Amino acid sequence: MLAATAVSRNRGAAFALRAALESAVADHLAARNAPRAIRSGTKRAAFLWLRGCAEPETARRAKAVWCRLCLGCHYHQYEIGPTEDQVRAWRAEVVSVVTLLSV
């Protein structure tokens, strides 16, 4: 039972990290006058648009960690779920990317 609780907690943390990253990307795009359709549309479109509004390496890192977080958020019957170490690594990367986007 403890393993299920830890996996659920880690998945919840992945959801929170993904929301924080998406919010930072939306703020960055709004500050750069990106079209509203991009800001309020799919997140995939926002991350594609970010490539033209941020440093290429920052945009690449943002998209990469977002993709990993998306995988960590989804429940798959045949997978164990994100580990605590993965969530810690994702958190460090999200903090780094959010800091770069807020500059």
N, C-alpha and C positions, 0 to 999 in steps of 0.2 A: 504494500500500500504506500510506503514511503517513496518508492521509485516513481509511482504515478503522480504523487504530489509534487515531487521535485521537477518532473518533466512538465507538468502543468504550470508550475511557477516559472520555469525557464521559457516556456512558450508565451506566457503572459508578458514576461520581460521583453521578449522579442517583439511582441505587438507594440509595447510602449516605445521601444527604441525606433521601430519603423515609423510610428506616428510622429516622434520628435524629428526624425530625419525628413519626413515628408513636409512637416510644418516649416522647417528651416529652408527647404528647397522652395516652397511656395512663397515664403517671405523674400527670399533672394530674387525670385522671378518677379515678384510684385515691385520690388525696388528698382528693377531693370525695365519696368514697363512692358513686361511680356503680355501678350494678348490674354484677355480674361478666359477665353476658351481653353487656353493651354493651362492656366493656373487652376481652373475648376474642372478640367477634363480628367482624363485618365492619368494616373501617376507615371505610366510609361511615357506618355507624351511630354510630361513635365521634365522627366530626366533626359529625354532626347533634346528638348529645348535648352536645358541647362548647359549642354555642350557649347552653345554659342554665347552663353552669358557668364560663364565662369572659366577659370583656368582649366585647360584640358585634363590635367592630372587630377584636379579636384572633382571635376565632373565624372571622370572615370571611376575614381574611388567611391563617390556617392552612389553611382549606379551599381557598382560591384557589391557594396555592403547592403544596399537596398534589395538586390536579388537574393543575397544570402538570408536576409531577414525574412523575405517573403517565403522562402522555403522553410525557414524555422517556424513560421507562424502557422503553416498549414499542417493539419493532422493527416498522416498517412498510416494506414493500418500496419503496413509492413516496415515502418521505421520507428526507431526508439524516440526520436525527438531531440531537440537541441540540448546539449550538455551545459553545465555551468561554466566550463572553460570557454565554450563557444560564445555564450552570452557575454562573458567578460571581454573577450576579444572584439565582439561586435560593438559593445559599449565604448571601448577605447576608440575604435574606428569612427563611430558616430560622433563622439565628442570632438575628435580631430576634424572631421569633415564639417560639422556644424560651425566650429571655430573658423575654419577657412572661409566658409560661406558668409559669415557675419562680418568679415573684414571689409 
